Amino acid sequence: MTKKEIMNAFLGEDTEFEGELKFHGTIRIDGHFKGDISAVGTLVIGEAGLVEANIHVSSIVLSGELHGNVLADDRVEIHAPGKVFGDIQAPIVVIHEGVLFEGNCRTLQGKDADESQLTVISSNKQD
């Protein structure tokens, strides 16, 4: 999240929500959400967050658990101890060390990208 972005809503740890979520801006989920999410903006899923949804957003930063597919217009970033069970499609995908990812990943650069292209940017360091 950049300094310019303001948090529009927050779903806390002990909350549950089911339905369709549409927003502009930034939303953080630390509770349980089930449904569909679409946004022009950033979705943040905190470490305590559990999301069961198909997601289409500008960008997503995930440290919790996601069951569903992600289509991001700009970027997907997954931090440990994050878990993703589903497919990811975005121009930039960053998967940090310690993340559990089960699915397919496709990075498309521009409208004319070859759909068979698969690129994952990873910061796995060997100490």
Helices and strands as residue ranges (DSSP letters): E 7-11, E 16-29, E 32-45, E 50-62, E 65-67, E 70-78, E 83-85, E 88-89, E 92-95, E 100-102, E 105-106, E 121-122
